[in-house]
């Protein structure tokens, strides 16, 4: 039976993902055997723009009519999404206090092409955890389990339709002169604005 908390694997997860990891002392397992769920943070992230929330979505190759295991979902490069995502981050965060601090580490993820979404998200998560001074190896499920206590099962948490309504401590964000504080944006929003202090915010 699963004993550590079990989490889905997201693309640049929202801040609440990491506050929940912290609440579980960063002892967790990544779900590798679920079916891909559309319209979730598995292939999208939210950042701050001058007009409010900007969603960045990774296009995936359409599979068969059967549900596709998350580990088998392939990224589509029909559109130049990597260039678009990176340009969006540069445009939105160039003026933030710590963008340049993380730029060189993050840029390669928008240059190298990955075949599988799961591999891409795994390497990104490992990089983010390193920035938060959490250097443990990532663990993955061997099979999909249904009998997991709800208090450690976060696979259906972090609903994208409700997540920005949650209460969260304020921190300075870019465009704060024109937008109210937006909670639970991607972890990169916290990193770019707070830098090494991000781990204390969590």
C-alpha positions in Angstrom: 0.0 0.0 0.0 1.0 3.6 -0.6 2.4 5.2 2.5 3.8 8.5 1.3 1.7 11.3 -0.1 0.9 10.7 -3.8 0.9 13.7 -6.3 0.2 14.2 -10.0 3.0 15.5 -12.2 2.3 19.0 -13.5 4.0 21.4 -15.8 5.4 24.3 -13.7 3.0 23.5 -10.9 1.1 26.2 -8.9 2.4 27.5 -5.6 -0.1 25.5 -3.6 1.3 22.3 -5.0 4.6 23.1 -3.3 3.0 24.3 -0.1 1.2 20.9 0.1 4.5 19.2 -0.6 6.1 21.2 2.2 3.2 20.2 4.5 4.1 16.6 3.8 7.8 17.3 4.5 8.5 16.8 0.8 8.0 13.0 1.3 6.0 12.1 -1.8 5.5 9.8 -4.7 4.6 10.9 -8.3 1.7 9.1 -10.0 3.1 7.5 -13.2 0.2 5.2 -14.0 -2.8 7.4 -14.2 -4.6 8.3 -17.5 -3.9 11.7 -18.9 -6.5 14.2 -17.7 -7.3 17.1 -20.1 -7.8 20.7 -18.9 -5.5 20.3 -15.9 -2.1 21.5 -14.9 -0.5 18.4 -16.3 0.2 20.3 -19.5 -0.5 23.9 -18.6 0.7 26.6 -16.2 -0.5 30.1 -15.2 1.7 33.1 -15.0 1.1 36.8 -14.4 0.7 39.2 -17.3 -0.2 42.9 -17.6 -3.8 41.7 -18.2 -4.0 39.2 -15.3 -3.6 35.5 -15.5 -2.0 34.1 -18.7 -2.3 30.3 -19.3 0.6 28.6 -21.0 -0.4 25.2 -22.5 1.8 22.4 -23.9 0.0 20.9 -26.9 0.0 17.1 -26.9 -0.4 14.6 -29.8 -3.9 13.3 -30.0 -4.1 9.7 -29.0 -6.6 7.0 -29.8 -10.2 7.1 -28.5 -8.9 5.1 -25.5 -7.5 6.9 -22.5 -3.8 7.4 -22.7 -1.5 6.6 -19.8 0.2 9.8 -18.6 3.6 8.3 -19.2 2.8 7.7 -22.9 1.5 11.2 -23.8 3.7 12.7 -26.5 4.3 16.4 -26.9 3.3 18.1 -30.2 5.7 20.5 -31.9 3.3 21.5 -34.7 3.2 24.9 -33.1 6.3 26.7 -31.7 5.0 26.6 -28.2 8.4 26.5 -26.5 9.3 29.8 -28.2 6.0 31.3 -27.2 6.2 30.1 -23.6 9.7 31.4 -23.2 8.9 34.8 -24.8 5.9 35.1 -22.6 8.0 34.5 -19.5 10.7 37.0 -20.7 8.0 39.6 -21.5 6.1 39.1 -18.2 9.0 38.7 -15.8 12.0 40.5 -17.3 11.4 43.3 -14.8 11.1 41.0 -11.8 13.8 40.9 -9.1 15.1 37.4 -9.8 14.3 36.5 -13.4 18.0 36.8 -14.4 18.9 34.6 -11.4 17.0 31.7 -12.9 17.1 32.4 -16.6 20.1 30.3 -17.5 18.8 27.3 -15.7 15.3 27.4 -17.1 16.0 28.4 -20.7 17.3 24.9 -21.8 13.8 23.5 -21.2 12.6 25.7 -24.0 15.4 24.8 -26.4 15.6 21.0 -26.0 12.8 18.9 -27.5 11.3 16.1 -25.3 9.2 13.3 -26.8 7.1 12.6 -23.7 5.3 15.1 -21.5 6.0 13.0 -18.4 9.8 13.2 -19.0 9.7 16.9 -19.6 7.6 17.6 -16.5 9.9 15.3 -14.4 13.0 17.1 -15.3 11.4 20.5 -14.8 10.1 19.4 -11.3 13.6 18.2 -10.4 15.0 21.6 -11.4 12.4 23.5 -9.4 12.9 21.3 -6.3 16.7 22.0 -6.5 15.9 25.8 -6.6 13.9 25.2 -3.4 16.9 23.4 -1.8 15.1 20.0 -2.0 17.5 17.7 -3.7 15.9 14.3 -3.0 15.4 11.8 -5.8 11.9 11.6 -7.3 10.0 8.4 -6.6 7.2 7.1 -8.9 4.3 4.7 -8.5 4.6 1.2 -10.0 0.9 0.7 -10.6 -2.3 2.7 -10.2 -3.8 2.2 -6.8 -7.3 3.0 -5.8 -7.2 2.2 -2.1 -5.3 5.2 -1.0 -6.3 7.2 2.1 -7.7 10.5 1.0 -5.5 12.5 3.3 -2.4 11.5 1.3 -4.0 11.3 -2.2 -3.6 14.5 -4.1 -4.1 13.2 -7.6 -7.4 15.0 -8.1 -6.4 18.1 -6.1 -5.4 21.5 -7.5 -8.5 22.1 -9.7 -7.6 24.8 -12.2 -11.0 26.3 -12.1 -10.9 27.0 -8.4 -7.2 27.3 -7.5 -6.8 31.0 -8.0 -9.7 31.7 -5.6 -7.9 30.1 -2.7 -6.5 32.2 0.1 -2.8 32.7 0.1 -0.2 35.0 1.7 0.6 38.0 -0.5 4.0 38.6 -2.0 5.1 41.3 -4.4 4.2 40.4 -8.0 5.1 42.1 -11.3 2.2 44.3 -12.4 1.1 44.8 -8.8 0.6 48.4 -9.8 -2.3 47.4 -12.1 -3.5 44.0 -10.8 -4.6 42.7 -7.4 -2.5 39.9 -6.0 -3.2 36.7 -7.9 -2.7 33.6 -5.6 -1.5 30.2 -6.8 0.2 31.1 -10.0 2.9 28.9 -11.3 5.9 28.4 -8.9 8.0 30.4 -11.4 6.0 33.4 -10.4 7.1 33.0 -6.8 10.7 32.2 -7.8 11.0 35.2 -10.2 9.6 37.6 -7.6 11.0 36.2 -4.3 14.1 34.3 -5.4 15.8 32.2 -2.7 13.2 33.5 -0.2 10.6 31.4 -2.0 11.3 28.4 0.2 10.5 30.5 3.3 7.2 31.6 1.7 6.2 27.9 1.5 
